[in-house]
Amino acid sequence: MEARKVLICVTRKTSSQRLTSAFLVLLRDTTWKCGTVERLVVNYLRRQIRYCRRTHFAVEEIMENFEVKKHQQRRFFDAIERLEKRGIIKIVFNPFFIQ
């Protein structure tokens, strides 16, 4: 019997669909060397922490606030992923269970 290789392909569509149900947590309060979209996201999180006193923010809520259109979603998700890669924010899929 031959063993078949099973390849699992994670497409951008599935990762973006999963990202819309995620929450963001601001870890570091810096926008040094950030692009415009990254700076907008970090400044939004700062304002919300200051005025609403929350720590977790839904990605859907942020997208509604910025009025992100369908053709702009990929740019927005890329900015969020870059911020996480730099350690400025953390993407959490269950906000009540932070490791």
N, CA, C and O atoms as a Tinker XYZ file with bonds, in Angstrom:
   396  protein
     1  N      0.837000   -1.182000    0.000000    73     2
     2  CA     0.000000    0.000000    0.000000    64     1     3
     3  C      0.884000    1.248000    0.000000    63     2     4     5
     4  O      1.875000    1.330000    0.725000    81     3
     5  N      0.509000    2.185000   -0.806000    73     3     6
     6  CA     1.247000    3.439000   -0.872000    64     5     7
     7  C      0.643000    4.439000    0.109000    63     6     8     9
     8  O     -0.573000    4.550000    0.263000    81     7
     9  N      1.531000    5.145000    0.749000    73     7    10
    10  CA     1.068000    6.196000    1.649000    64     9    11
    11  C      0.879000    7.476000    0.844000    63    10    12    13
    12  O      1.768000    7.887000    0.099000    81    11
    13  N     -0.255000    8.087000    0.995000    73    11    14
    14  CA    -0.547000    9.321000    0.280000    64    13    15
    15  C     -0.144000   10.514000    1.134000    63    14    16    17
    16  O     -0.326000   10.532000    2.351000    81    15
    17  N      0.399000   11.491000    0.462000    73    15    18
    18  CA     0.725000   12.725000    1.161000    64    17    19
    19  C     -0.510000   13.610000    1.191000    63    18    20    21
    20  O     -1.177000   13.816000    0.177000    81    19
    21  N     -0.792000   14.117000    2.357000    73    19    22
    22  CA    -1.926000   15.013000    2.506000    64    21    23
    23  C     -1.365000   16.405000    2.751000    63    22    24    25
    24  O     -0.672000   16.649000    3.739000    81    23
    25  N     -1.671000   17.296000    1.852000    73    23    26
    26  CA    -1.218000   18.673000    1.988000    64    25    27
    27  C     -2.364000   19.537000    2.481000    63    26    28    29
    28  O     -3.471000   19.510000    1.943000    81    27
    29  N     -2.077000   20.280000    3.489000    73    27    30
    30  CA    -3.075000   21.204000    4.017000    64    29    31
    31  C     -2.667000   22.597000    3.572000    63    30    32    33
    32  O     -1.577000   23.071000    3.890000    81    31
    33  N     -3.531000   23.225000    2.856000    73    31    34
    34  CA    -3.246000   24.544000    2.311000    64    33    35
    35  C     -4.064000   25.581000    3.078000    63    34    36    37
    36  O     -5.294000   25.531000    3.085000    81    35
    37  N     -3.385000   26.499000    3.708000    73    35    38
    38  CA    -4.066000   27.593000    4.390000    64    37    39
    39  C     -4.025000   28.787000    3.454000    63    38    40    41
    40  O     -2.972000   29.381000    3.223000    81    39
    41  N     -5.162000   29.120000    2.933000    73    39    42
    42  CA    -5.227000   30.235000    1.994000    64    41    43
    43  C     -5.435000   31.538000    2.748000    63    42    44    45
    44  O     -5.782000   31.546000    3.929000    81    43
    45  N     -5.220000   32.620000    2.051000    73    43    46
    46  CA    -5.424000   33.927000    2.662000    64    45    47
    47  C     -6.883000   34.131000    3.042000    63    46    48    49
    48  O     -7.185000   34.815000    4.020000    81    47
    49  N     -7.784000   33.540000    2.270000    73    47    50
    50  CA    -9.199000   33.728000    2.552000    64    49    51
    51  C     -9.563000   33.125000    3.903000    63    50    52    53
    52  O    -10.271000   33.756000    4.687000    81    51
    53  N     -9.093000   31.922000    4.185000    73    51    54
    54  CA    -9.436000   31.304000    5.462000    64    53    55
    55  C     -8.767000   32.031000    6.621000    63    54    56    57
    56  O     -9.369000   32.165000    7.687000    81    55
    57  N     -7.538000   32.504000    6.437000    73    55    58
    58  CA    -6.883000   33.222000    7.527000    64    57    59
    59  C     -7.560000   34.562000    7.779000    63    58    60    61
    60  O     -7.657000   34.994000    8.927000    81    59
    61  N     -8.032000   35.230000    6.724000    73    59    62
    62  CA    -8.715000   36.503000    6.924000    64    61    63
    63  C    -10.093000   36.294000    7.532000    63    62    64    65
    64  O    -10.552000   37.123000    8.317000    81    63
    65  N    -10.761000   35.193000    7.182000    73    63    66
    66  CA   -12.044000   34.904000    7.800000    64    65    67
    67  C    -11.868000   34.614000    9.285000    63    66    68    69
    68  O    -12.709000   34.987000   10.103000    81    67
    69  N    -10.791000   33.959000    9.621000    73    67    70
    70  CA   -10.524000   33.660000   11.028000    64    69    71
    71  C    -10.126000   34.922000   11.780000    63    70    72    73
    72  O    -10.460000   35.080000   12.955000    81    71
    73  N     -9.418000   35.813000   11.113000    73    71    74
    74  CA    -8.948000   37.037000   11.748000    64    73    75
    75  C    -10.093000   37.981000   12.085000    63    74    76    77
    76  O     -9.990000   38.747000   13.043000    81    75
    77  N    -11.173000   37.945000   11.327000    73    75    78
    78  CA   -12.297000   38.834000   11.625000    64    77    79
    79  C    -12.971000   38.478000   12.943000    63    78    80    81
    80  O    -13.614000   39.333000   13.552000    81    79
    81  N    -12.840000   37.245000   13.391000    73    79    82
    82  CA   -13.444000   36.852000   14.669000    64    81    83
    83  C    -12.462000   36.966000   15.827000    63    82    84    85
    84  O    -12.773000   36.543000   16.941000    81    83
    85  N    -11.293000   37.525000   15.588000    73    83    86
    86  CA   -10.261000   37.622000   16.622000    64    85    87
    87  C    -10.386000   38.928000   17.404000    63    86    88    89
    88  O    -11.172000   39.814000   17.068000    81    87
    89  N     -9.582000   39.009000   18.455000    73    87    90
    90  CA    -9.498000   40.202000   19.280000    64    89    91
    91  C     -8.042000   40.670000   19.299000    63    90    92    93
    92  O     -7.122000   39.867000   19.143000    81    91
    93  N     -7.843000   41.976000   19.490000    73    91    94
    94  CA    -6.502000   42.541000   19.545000    64    93    95
    95  C     -6.221000   43.052000   20.941000    63    94    96    97
    96  O     -7.099000   43.596000   21.611000    81    95
    97  N     -4.965000   42.868000   21.376000    73    95    98
    98  CA    -4.500000   43.368000   22.666000    64    97    99
    99  C     -3.248000   44.186000   22.403000    63    98   100   101
   100  O     -2.324000   43.706000   21.747000    81    99
   101  N     -3.202000   45.408000   22.903000    73    99   102
   102  CA    -2.039000   46.270000   22.729000    64   101   103
   103  C     -0.979000   45.895000   23.756000    63   102   104   105
   104  O     -1.227000   45.955000   24.960000    81   103
   105  N      0.202000   45.508000   23.280000    73   103   106
   106  CA     1.285000   45.109000   24.173000    64   105   107
   107  C      2.273000   46.246000   24.414000    63   106   108   109
   108  O      2.674000   46.494000   25.552000    81   107
   109  N      2.664000   46.934000   23.347000    73   107   110
   110  CA     3.618000   48.036000   23.460000    64   109   111
   111  C      3.017000   49.280000   22.827000    63   110   112   113
   112  O      2.374000   49.219000   21.779000    81   111
   113  N      3.237000   50.390000   23.478000    73   111   114
   114  CA     2.652000   51.653000   23.028000    64   113   115
   115  C      3.670000   52.416000   22.175000    63   114   116   117
   116  O      4.218000   53.430000   22.607000    81   115
   117  N      3.912000   51.923000   20.980000    73   115   118
   118  CA     4.879000   52.583000   20.102000    64   117   119
   119  C      4.415000   52.484000   18.657000    63   118   120   121
   120  O      3.803000   51.496000   18.252000    81   119
   121  N      4.718000   53.525000   17.884000    73   119   122
   122  CA     4.420000   53.507000   16.450000    64   121   123
   123  C      5.673000   53.815000   15.647000    63   122   124   125
   124  O      5.586000   54.247000   14.497000    81   123
   125  N      6.832000   53.598000   16.241000    73   123   126
   126  CA     8.081000   53.885000   15.562000    64   125   127
   127  C      8.257000   52.960000   14.364000    63   126   128   129
   128  O      8.142000   51.742000   14.495000    81   127
   129  N      8.532000   53.528000   13.213000    73   127   130
   130  CA     8.714000   52.812000   11.950000    64   129   131
   131  C      7.466000   52.050000   11.514000    63   130   132   133
   132  O      7.570000   51.005000   10.870000    81   131
   133  N      6.307000   52.559000   11.856000    73   131   134
   134  CA     5.053000   51.946000   11.424000    64   133   135
   135  C      4.526000   52.688000   10.205000    63   134   136   137
   136  O      4.807000   53.871000   10.011000    81   135
   137  N      3.764000   51.982000    9.396000    73   135   138
   138  CA     3.097000   52.598000    8.260000    64   137   139
   139  C      1.841000   53.329000    8.702000    63   138   140   141
   140  O      1.531000   53.386000    9.893000    81   139
   141  N      1.124000   53.883000    7.743000    73   139   142
   142  CA    -0.052000   54.673000    8.092000    64   141   143
   143  C     -1.171000   53.819000    8.679000    63   142   144   145
   144  O     -1.802000   54.214000    9.660000    81   143
   145  N     -1.420000   52.658000    8.090000    73   143   146
   146  CA    -2.504000   51.805000    8.594000    64   145   147
   147  C     -2.146000   51.271000    9.980000    63   146   148   149
   148  O     -2.999000   51.233000   10.867000    81   147
   149  N     -0.889000   50.857000   10.174000    73   147   150
   150  CA    -0.461000   50.366000   11.489000    64   149   151
   151  C     -0.601000   51.460000   12.543000    63   150   152   153
   152  O     -1.043000   51.195000   13.660000    81   151
   153  N     -0.228000   52.677000   12.192000    73   151   154
   154  CA    -0.318000   53.794000   13.130000    64   153   155
   155  C     -1.775000   54.084000   13.487000    63   154   156   157
   156  O     -2.083000   54.380000   14.641000    81   155
   157  N     -2.670000   53.999000   12.505000    73   155   158
   158  CA    -4.089000   54.212000   12.780000    64   157   159
   159  C     -4.635000   53.168000   13.745000    63   158   160   161
   160  O     -5.401000   53.500000   14.650000    81   159
   161  N     -4.246000   51.910000   13.559000    73   159   162
   162  CA    -4.722000   50.833000   14.435000    64   161   163
   163  C     -4.201000   51.033000   15.856000    63   162   164   165
   164  O     -4.965000   50.909000   16.813000    81   163
   165  N     -2.919000   51.339000   16.007000    73   163   166
   166  CA    -2.338000   51.519000   17.344000    64   165   167
   167  C     -2.957000   52.735000   18.032000    63   166   168   169
   168  O     -3.258000   52.678000   19.224000    81   167
   169  N     -3.149000   53.820000   17.306000    73   167   170
   170  CA    -3.764000   55.010000   17.910000    64   169   171
   171  C     -5.206000   54.747000   18.309000    63   170   172   173
   172  O     -5.665000   55.265000   19.327000    81   171
   173  N     -5.935000   53.948000   17.523000    73   171   174
   174  CA    -7.303000   53.574000   17.893000    64   173   175
   175  C     -7.292000   52.763000   19.195000    63   174   176   177
   176  O     -8.103000   53.008000   20.088000    81   175
   177  N     -6.380000   51.809000   19.295000    73   175   178
   178  CA    -6.302000   50.993000   20.515000    64   177   179
   179  C     -5.948000   51.859000   21.719000    63   178   180   181
   180  O     -6.495000   51.662000   22.804000    81   179
   181  N     -5.040000   52.811000   21.540000    73   179   182
   182  CA    -4.680000   53.736000   22.636000    64   181   183
   183  C     -5.896000   54.512000   23.124000    63   182   184   185
   184  O     -6.159000   54.586000   24.325000    81   183
   185  N     -6.636000   55.093000   22.173000    73   183   186
   186  CA    -7.819000   55.883000   22.541000    64   185   187
   187  C     -8.842000   55.027000   23.279000    63   186   188   189
   188  O     -9.414000   55.464000   24.278000    81   187
   189  N     -9.074000   53.809000   22.791000    73   187   190
   190  CA   -10.056000   52.947000   23.419000    64   189   191
   191  C     -9.630000   52.545000   24.828000    63   190   192   193
   192  O    -10.465000   52.451000   25.728000    81   191
   193  N     -8.340000   52.308000   25.019000    73   191   194
   194  CA    -7.855000   51.961000   26.363000    64   193   195
   195  C     -8.024000   53.149000   27.294000    63   194   196   197
   196  O     -8.408000   52.988000   28.452000    81   195
   197  N     -7.740000   54.332000   26.792000    73   195   198
   198  CA    -7.812000   55.539000   27.620000    64   197   199
   199  C     -9.255000   55.862000   28.017000    63   198   200   201
   200  O     -9.518000   56.185000   29.175000    81   199
   201  N    -10.185000   55.780000   27.073000    73   199   202
   202  CA   -11.542000   56.231000   27.349000    64   201   203
   203  C    -12.495000   55.122000   27.759000    63   202   204   205
   204  O    -13.395000   55.363000   28.563000    81   203
   205  N    -12.328000   53.921000   27.237000    73   203   206
   206  CA   -13.273000   52.834000   27.532000    64   205   207
   207  C    -12.774000   51.871000   28.594000    63   206   208   209
   208  O    -13.551000   51.082000   29.134000    81   207
   209  N    -11.480000   51.929000   28.899000    73   207   210
   210  CA   -10.886000   51.070000   29.932000    64   209   211
   211  C    -11.045000   49.589000   29.644000    63   210   212   213
   212  O    -11.267000   48.795000   30.558000    81   211
   213  N    -10.930000   49.210000   28.360000    73   211   214
   214  CA   -10.977000   47.799000   27.989000    64   213   215
   215  C     -9.589000   47.378000   27.528000    63   214   216   217
   216  O     -8.748000   48.220000   27.214000    81   215
   217  N     -9.354000   46.067000   27.491000    73   215   218
   218  CA    -8.050000   45.583000   27.038000    64   217   219
   219  C     -8.144000   44.791000   25.743000    63   218   220   221
   220  O     -7.155000   44.682000   25.018000    81   219
   221  N     -9.319000   44.233000   25.436000    73   219   222
   222  CA    -9.517000   43.429000   24.229000    64   221   223
   223  C    -10.445000   44.170000   23.278000    63   222   224   225
   224  O    -11.467000   44.720000   23.689000    81   223
   225  N    -10.079000   44.177000   22.009000    73   223   226
   226  CA   -10.873000   44.885000   21.014000    64   225   227
   227  C    -11.110000   43.963000   19.826000    63   226   228   229
   228  O    -10.164000   43.390000   19.286000    81   227
   229  N    -12.354000   43.819000   19.419000    73   227   230
   230  CA   -12.707000   42.943000   18.308000    64   229   231
   231  C    -12.233000   43.550000   16.991000    63   230   232   233
   232  O    -12.351000   44.756000   16.774000    81   231
   233  N    -11.697000   42.705000   16.118000    73   231   234
   234  CA   -11.233000   43.162000   14.814000    64   233   235
   235  C    -12.406000   43.701000   14.002000    63   234   236   237
   236  O    -12.265000   44.683000   13.275000    81   235
   237  N    -13.561000   43.057000   14.128000    73   235   238
   238  CA   -14.753000   43.522000   13.416000    64   237   239
   239  C    -15.124000   44.944000   13.841000    63   238   240   241
   240  O    -15.494000   45.769000   13.005000    81   239
   241  N    -15.024000   45.225000   15.133000    73   239   242
   242  CA   -15.335000   46.556000   15.651000    64   241   243
   243  C    -14.378000   47.602000   15.073000    63   242   244   245
   244  O    -14.798000   48.700000   14.707000    81   243
   245  N    -13.110000   47.259000   14.996000    73   243   246
   246  CA   -12.111000   48.188000   14.449000    64   245   247
   247  C    -12.366000   48.407000   12.957000    63   246   248   249
   248  O    -12.249000   49.528000   12.461000    81   247
   249  N    -12.714000   47.337000   12.247000    73   247   250
   250  CA   -13.005000   47.468000   10.816000    64   249   251
   251  C    -14.235000   48.343000   10.582000    63   250   252   253
   252  O    -14.270000   49.122000    9.629000    81   251
   253  N    -15.233000   48.221000   11.438000    73   251   254
   254  CA   -16.420000   49.071000   11.306000    64   253   255
   255  C    -16.077000   50.523000   11.578000    63   254   256   257
   256  O    -16.585000   51.420000   10.907000    81   255
   257  N    -15.212000   50.761000   12.564000    73   255   258
   258  CA   -14.823000   52.123000   12.892000    64   257   259
   259  C    -14.070000   52.783000   11.733000    63   258   260   261
   260  O    -14.298000   53.954000   11.430000    81   259
   261  N    -13.181000   52.036000   11.093000    73   259   262
   262  CA   -12.409000   52.577000    9.972000    64   261   263
   263  C    -13.156000   52.478000    8.645000    63   262   264   265
   264  O    -12.671000   52.968000    7.625000    81   263
   265  N    -14.329000   51.847000    8.649000    73   263   266
   266  CA   -15.133000   51.655000    7.436000    64   265   267
   267  C    -14.307000   50.994000    6.332000    63   266   268   269
   268  O    -14.206000   51.510000    5.219000    81   267
   269  N    -13.721000   49.845000    6.662000    73   267   270
   270  CA   -12.874000   49.110000    5.728000    64   269   271
   271  C    -13.757000   48.441000    4.676000    63   270   272   273
   272  O    -14.673000   47.689000    5.008000    81   271
   273  N    -13.475000   48.719000    3.422000    73   271   274
   274  CA   -14.221000   48.129000    2.306000    64   273   275
   275  C    -13.645000   46.745000    1.992000    63   274   276   277
   276  O    -12.583000   46.380000    2.497000    81   275
   277  N    -14.349000   45.983000    1.160000    73   275   278
   278  CA   -13.904000   44.632000    0.800000    64   277   279
   279  C    -12.530000   44.640000    0.159000    63   278   280   281
   280  O    -11.696000   43.794000    0.485000    81   279
   281  N    -12.273000   45.580000   -0.748000    73   279   282
   282  CA   -10.995000   45.591000   -1.449000    64   281   283
   283  C     -9.858000   46.121000   -0.586000    63   282   284   285
   284  O     -8.694000   46.023000   -0.974000    81   283
   285  N    -10.182000   46.686000    0.592000    73   283   286
   286  CA    -9.154000   47.190000    1.497000    64   285   287
   287  C     -8.852000   46.223000    2.640000    63   286   288   289
   288  O     -7.929000   46.459000    3.420000    81   287
   289  N     -9.616000   45.144000    2.747000    73   287   290
   290  CA    -9.456000   44.240000    3.877000    64   289   291
   291  C     -8.074000   43.607000    3.935000    63   290   292   293
   292  O     -7.492000   43.496000    5.014000    81   291
   293  N     -7.538000   43.189000    2.790000    73   291   294
   294  CA    -6.240000   42.523000    2.788000    64   293   295
   295  C     -5.158000   43.453000    3.322000    63   294   296   297
   296  O     -4.286000   43.021000    4.076000    81   295
   297  N     -5.207000   44.708000    2.944000    73   295   298
   298  CA    -4.224000   45.686000    3.435000    64   297   299
   299  C     -4.350000   45.853000    4.952000    63   298   300   301
   300  O     -3.345000   45.951000    5.656000    81   299
   301  N     -5.575000   45.885000    5.445000    73   299   302
   302  CA    -5.828000   46.019000    6.871000    64   301   303
   303  C     -5.315000   44.804000    7.635000    63   302   304   305
   304  O     -4.673000   44.950000    8.675000    81   303
   305  N     -5.597000   43.596000    7.122000    73   303   306
   306  CA    -5.137000   42.380000    7.786000    64   305   307
   307  C     -3.621000   42.259000    7.742000    63   306   308   309
   308  O     -3.012000   41.789000    8.704000    81   307
   309  N     -3.008000   42.672000    6.649000    73   307   310
   310  CA    -1.546000   42.660000    6.571000    64   309   311
   311  C     -0.933000   43.585000    7.613000    63   310   312   313
   312  O      0.081000   43.254000    8.227000    81   311
   313  N     -1.549000   44.737000    7.809000    73   311   314
   314  CA    -1.051000   45.682000    8.814000    64   313   315
   315  C     -1.143000   45.089000   10.212000    63   314   316   317
   316  O     -0.223000   45.244000   11.015000    81   315
   317  N     -2.249000   44.408000   10.510000    73   315   318
   318  CA    -2.408000   43.770000   11.820000    64   317   319
   319  C     -1.366000   42.670000   12.008000    63   318   320   321
   320  O     -0.777000   42.543000   13.082000    81   319
   321  N     -1.142000   41.879000   10.964000    73   319   322
   322  CA    -0.145000   40.803000   11.060000    64   321   323
   323  C      1.262000   41.361000   11.237000    63   322   324   325
   324  O      2.060000   40.777000   11.970000    81   323
   325  N      1.589000   42.485000   10.581000    73   323   326
   326  CA     2.903000   43.113000   10.762000    64   325   327
   327  C      3.075000   43.625000   12.187000    63   326   328   329
   328  O      4.150000   43.499000   12.774000    81   327
   329  N      2.007000   44.205000   12.743000    73   327   330
   330  CA     2.075000   44.686000   14.129000    64   329   331
   331  C      2.294000   43.528000   15.095000    63   330   332   333
   332  O      3.040000   43.661000   16.065000    81   331
   333  N      1.649000   42.398000   14.837000    73   331   334
   334  CA     1.855000   41.240000   15.712000    64   333   335
   335  C      3.277000   40.695000   15.563000    63   334   336   337
   336  O      3.898000   40.293000   16.547000    81   335
   337  N      3.779000   40.683000   14.354000    73   335   338
   338  CA     5.127000   40.181000   14.107000    64   337   339
   339  C      6.181000   41.041000   14.821000    63   338   340   341
   340  O      7.204000   40.531000   15.277000    81   339
   341  N      5.918000   42.341000   14.911000    73   339   342
   342  CA     6.835000   43.254000   15.594000    64   341   343
   343  C      6.638000   43.277000   17.102000    63   342   344   345
   344  O      7.418000   43.916000   17.809000    81   343
   345  N      5.624000   42.601000   17.609000    73   343   346
   346  CA     5.403000   42.516000   19.057000    64   345   347
   347  C      4.678000   43.711000   19.636000    63   346   348   349
   348  O      4.763000   43.953000   20.840000    81   347
   349  N      3.969000   44.463000   18.815000    73   347   350
   350  CA     3.250000   45.633000   19.303000    64   349   351
   351  C      1.845000   45.252000   19.761000    63   350   352   353
   352  O      1.352000   45.778000   20.760000    81   351
   353  N      1.201000   44.342000   19.038000    73   351   354
   354  CA    -0.114000   43.847000   19.450000    64   353   355
   355  C     -0.077000   42.328000   19.506000    63   354   356   357
   356  O      0.861000   41.692000   19.026000    81   355
   357  N     -1.110000   41.767000   20.099000    73   355   358
   358  CA    -1.261000   40.316000   20.122000    64   357   359
   359  C     -2.645000   39.980000   19.603000    63   358   360   361
   360  O     -3.630000   40.598000   20.006000    81   359
   361  N     -2.724000   39.003000   18.709000    73   359   362
   362  CA    -3.996000   38.545000   18.175000    64   361   363
   363  C     -4.475000   37.383000   19.039000    63   362   364   365
   364  O     -3.783000   36.374000   19.176000    81   363
   365  N     -5.653000   37.530000   19.614000    73   363   366
   366  CA    -6.208000   36.528000   20.516000    64   365   367
   367  C     -7.528000   36.045000   19.931000    63   366   368   369
   368  O     -8.386000   36.852000   19.571000    81   367
   369  N     -7.690000   34.734000   19.837000    73   367   370
   370  CA    -8.924000   34.193000   19.273000    64   369   371
   371  C     -9.944000   33.887000   20.364000    63   370   372   373
   372  O    -11.137000   33.805000   20.073000    81   371
   373  N     -9.515000   33.717000   21.598000    73   371   374
   374  CA   -10.421000   33.581000   22.730000    64   373   375
   375  C     -9.974000   34.606000   23.769000    63   374   376   377
   376  O     -8.971000   34.385000   24.446000    81   375
   377  N    -10.686000   35.715000   23.912000    73   375   378
   378  CA   -10.203000   36.809000   24.760000    64   377   379
   379  C    -10.164000   36.477000   26.240000    63   378   380   381
   380  O     -9.542000   37.208000   27.011000    81   379
   381  N    -10.802000   35.410000   26.655000    73   379   382
   382  CA   -10.826000   35.078000   28.071000    64   381   383
   383  C     -9.771000   34.040000   28.434000    63   382   384   385
   384  O     -9.707000   33.581000   29.574000    81   383
   385  N     -8.943000   33.673000   27.453000    73   383   386
   386  CA    -7.887000   32.712000   27.693000    64   385   387
   387  C     -6.607000   33.236000   27.060000    63   386   388   389
   388  O     -6.331000   32.955000   25.894000    81   387
   389  N     -5.836000   33.985000   27.807000    73   387   390
   390  CA    -4.578000   34.546000   27.322000    64   389   391
   391  C     -3.437000   33.762000   27.938000    63   390   392   393
   392  O     -3.383000   33.559000   29.151000    81   391
   393  N     -2.529000   33.327000   27.085000    73   391   394
   394  CA    -1.397000   32.533000   27.585000    64   393   395
   395  C     -0.280000   33.426000   28.013000    63   394   396
   396  O      0.759000   32.943000   28.463000    81   395
